[in-house]
Amino acid sequence: MFPKNAWYVACTPDEIAEKPLGRQICGEKIVFYRGEKGRVAAVEDFCPHRGAPLSLGFVRDGNLVCGYHGLEMGCEGKAVAMPGQRVRGFPCIRSYAVEERHGFVWVWPGDRELADPAAIHHLEWADNPEWAYGGGLYHIGCDYRLMVDNLMDLTHETYVHASSIGQKEIDEAPVTTKVEGEQVITSRFMENVMAPPFWRAALRGNGLADDVPVDRWQICRFSAPSHVMIEVGVAHAGKGGYHAPAEYKASSIVVDFITPETETSHWYFWGMARNFKPHDAALTESIRTGQGRIFSEDRAMLELQQQNILRHPQRKLLMLNIDAGGVQSRRIIDRWLAREQQAERTA
């Protein structure tokens, strides 16, 4: 189950640069495109004429033209024209609240009247020239909440990502979990350890020695409905750790936007924002490539986990202290779902 009255990342602007994009989000089949004056629009991916997917069409003069018989749809879901036909009386299809912000296209798949653009998460790095961002998109065949679990407990790095960001000290360092309103924060700090391969490369990329002990940190922040930002980094040991001056550390924010597709699949927008050497495009691409490999390892594990869960629905999964972040995050998701269901019953 997924909350629908929420903002989700739907796509990146380049995905709708040349033609409409069909994408299922929270069970809703939606087509995204640039309408009048280049503004992003989102309507139901269903032509009211014969039911063809509008995403197979094209845009002309700000209208979405069906690729089957040429019916033209306006941005608000109303038929406006068709060669040789009168279509003004056609029933409207559903339109969705959509916003372009922070380098992403956001959609509200629920009640449009409740959509407040001010509720879109602020991303301090998105429009700041002192930061660089590189990322990508994976389609993952598992319940989106399994990805939330994965990101709120980074103990798995020791095993799933042993060749890149994993190290035994992750297992040994204590984890703290706290809830602040509707945000869950898990933190882990490791002192006087050797950096794993990914972070050695990051140190070199920032002009720092990579063969000396470091202090390492992981601070995961879940925000409903399904966004996780993770502060990660290393600093030369003894220089202040997380609070070390910039000249002694390499730190970043791991960006995770998790957008449900179905009950057992989701769209995973991943990336990393950093505030060191922001204009070094080669470094950005190197980090993006390395991070993409790391997240592909998560995808393989999570999809097989989902298959196991579907095969054994009667089995209850065990919870340990390392799972506290995921457990608390799911409780917040459940509260959002309960509020929506209550609103539907009283409507």
Phi, psi and omega in degrees: 000147181218141175295140178257335179273074183197160176270129176236149171288125183263320183190179172255154185305327182294338181288342179241020183291325187246334182202166179298155179238124173266131180210136176269127181226124182051040178080357182262128175276114187233145173246131181249140180197170176263118182264220184301133180059024177078007181285139180292137177232157179216122178226168177302135183276064186207116177283126182291350179285296183230013174080011180290153176291123179293339180294346177272003180264211183209170181255134177220122178054038177083357178254151178268119184259125179295135181280003181264302181232006174087013176296133180258131181245138174278170184295339180265010176088015181255135177293133183242336181193159174198137182307120175070013184229157172259118187234004185298337180271002179299145176294146178288149168263168185287140172245156186238148173292131183215143180222144173253117186203143175061025180083012179225160171256125184251143179229149177247100186283355181265217183292114184300328182295341182266355186283117178244111181303335179295343181277353177294133184303135174285133179242103188296339183268347193292320185242028183250119183295348178277359180239151173237148181225138172217138182198192182197190183223132172238141168265124187236130184273064174206161174307132182301334181289335175293326176291320176301314177305313183301317185279336180271356173224101185270012176303329183296343182302324181302330188252313183285327185240043186299332185267002185227295183242356182279149172198154186297333181297339177297318177298325189275338183278135179292152179246137174246143180230133175219155179244126177238101185063242179251030174238139177246135182233124172244140185226143175217133180233133180237127183250142173055054178240165174272138183289141175287171187309314182301316183282334172297318178296322179294320177299314178299319180298335179260013177075026182247154176297139182249004185246025179238159179299150181227163166257134186236147179221154176218115180235108185260130180237114175267132173233132180296147008276333186195038181253136179230123173248132185236116173280122181226155177169173176222148175225147175308131186305140177083003182259005178117359177057232181305326183264012182297149174302154185302330184287356181244006187216164171233116184223156184206172171243119174279123186258126183225105173254118187248111186247112181299140172255300177229187178295338184230028177202154178206165174261128184243105177268110185242156178182180177219130176252134180225154180242034169231139184044056185295340183265005180273093184296325180294321178294319178302314181292322178297316179294317180300317180296315179296319180293323178300320177295320180298313183288336175292331175292321175298317182301315181299317181293314185293322180293323177288325175300315179299319178298319178297317181297320179293328178287335184231064185295341183279347184276134179269129179284143183276150180240131177243176181297331179290346181270003187301321180297315178294320180298313181294324178296318179295326178297321178293317177301317180298322178294319177299316180297318181297321178295319179296316181295322178295318179297322179293323181291328184265356182289000000 
